[in-house]
Amino acid sequence: MKNIIISLDETYHELNGTSIYNKKFKKVMSFHYPEKIAAVEDFEGAFFINENGEKLYNKKFQKTFGFYNGIAAVKDESGYYHINTQGEELYSKRYDWVGNFQDGKCVVRDFKNNYY
């Protein structure tokens, strides 16, 4: 359902002016396709949902970002890193910041403020 949009108050997703699930969040981001996954935040943390508004993984993060090519950037107490659509970490290293993967590459900043 690629016509799903974010509500004006950014607390839920809607299709044709109607919420697609029965809950509100602190903030939602767009659904990314083909994954059909959206990053959301409530008052306990950030996580990912499906189009039914159901949480996909047990883990909550400090920040979550959308999936690009099956990879999403997340942040927890250890730093920024990337996960796959199953919620699995793609590597063990942590960064001060990471960008989104585009064409198999992304920008990262280490804890010494160096960009790679």
C-alpha positions as CSV (number, residue, x, y, z in Angstrom):
1,M,0.0,0.0,0.0
2,K,2.4,2.7,-1.2
3,N,-0.3,5.4,-0.7
4,I,0.1,5.3,3.1
5,I,1.1,8.7,4.4
6,I,2.0,10.2,7.8
7,S,-0.8,12.0,9.6
8,L,-0.5,15.8,10.0
9,D,0.5,15.5,13.7
10,E,3.0,12.7,12.7
11,T,1.6,10.3,15.3
12,Y,0.2,7.6,13.0
13,H,-0.1,6.5,9.3
14,E,-3.1,6.9,7.2
15,L,-4.6,5.7,3.9
16,N,-7.3,7.9,2.3
17,G,-7.7,9.9,5.4
18,T,-8.2,7.0,7.8
19,S,-5.6,5.5,10.3
20,I,-4.4,2.1,9.1
21,Y,-4.1,0.9,12.8
22,N,-5.6,1.7,16.2
23,K,-2.8,3.4,18.0
24,K,-0.8,6.6,18.1
25,F,3.0,7.1,18.6
26,K,5.1,10.0,19.7
27,K,6.4,10.3,16.1
28,V,6.3,8.1,13.0
29,M,8.5,8.1,9.8
30,S,7.4,7.0,6.4
31,F,7.0,3.4,5.4
32,H,9.9,2.2,3.2
33,Y,9.3,-0.2,0.3
34,P,9.7,-3.0,-0.6
35,E,10.3,-3.8,3.1
36,K,6.9,-2.3,4.3
37,I,8.6,-1.2,7.5
38,A,8.4,2.2,9.2
39,A,10.5,3.7,12.0
40,V,8.5,5.0,14.9
41,E,9.0,6.4,18.4
42,D,6.9,6.1,21.6
43,F,7.7,7.4,25.1
44,E,9.9,4.3,25.8
45,G,12.1,4.4,22.7
46,A,12.3,4.0,19.0
47,F,11.5,0.8,17.0
48,F,10.1,-0.5,13.7
49,I,6.5,-1.5,12.8
50,N,4.7,-3.2,10.0
51,E,1.7,-1.8,8.2
52,N,-0.6,-3.2,10.9
53,G,1.2,-1.1,13.5
54,E,2.8,-4.1,15.1
55,K,6.3,-3.9,16.6
56,L,8.7,-6.1,14.6
57,Y,11.5,-6.7,17.1
58,N,11.7,-6.8,20.9
59,K,14.6,-4.4,21.1
60,K,14.0,-0.7,21.4
61,F,16.6,1.9,20.3
62,Q,17.3,5.5,21.1
63,K,16.9,6.4,17.4
64,T,15.7,4.5,14.3
65,F,15.7,5.5,10.6
66,G,14.1,4.1,7.5
67,F,15.2,1.0,5.6
68,Y,17.1,1.5,2.3
69,N,17.9,-1.7,0.3
70,G,17.0,-3.8,3.4
71,I,19.4,-1.9,5.8
72,A,18.4,0.7,8.5
73,A,20.5,2.9,10.7
74,V,19.9,2.7,14.4
75,K,21.3,4.1,17.6
76,D,21.4,2.6,21.1
77,E,23.6,3.2,24.2
78,S,26.6,1.8,22.4
79,G,26.4,4.1,19.3
80,Y,25.2,4.1,15.8
81,Y,25.2,1.0,13.5
82,H,23.1,-0.8,10.9
83,I,20.6,-3.7,11.1
84,N,18.8,-5.9,8.5
85,T,15.1,-6.4,8.1
86,Q,15.2,-9.2,10.7
87,G,16.6,-6.8,13.3
88,E,20.0,-8.4,13.2
89,E,23.2,-6.2,13.6
90,L,25.2,-6.2,10.4
91,Y,28.5,-5.7,12.2
92,S,29.9,-5.2,15.8
93,K,31.7,-1.8,15.4
94,R,29.9,1.3,16.6
95,Y,30.1,4.8,15.3
96,D,29.3,8.3,16.5
97,W,26.9,8.6,13.5
98,V,26.0,6.6,10.4
99,G,24.2,7.5,7.2
100,N,21.8,5.5,5.1
101,F,23.2,2.9,2.7
102,Q,22.9,4.0,-0.9
103,D,24.3,1.8,-3.7
104,G,26.0,-0.4,-1.2
105,K,27.8,2.4,0.6
106,C,27.2,4.8,3.5
107,V,29.0,7.6,5.3
108,V,30.1,7.1,8.9
109,R,31.7,9.3,11.6
110,D,33.9,7.7,14.2
111,F,34.2,8.8,17.8
112,K,37.2,11.0,16.9
113,N,35.0,13.0,14.5
114,N,36.6,11.4,11.4
115,Y,34.4,10.7,8.4
116,Y,34.7,7.6,6.2
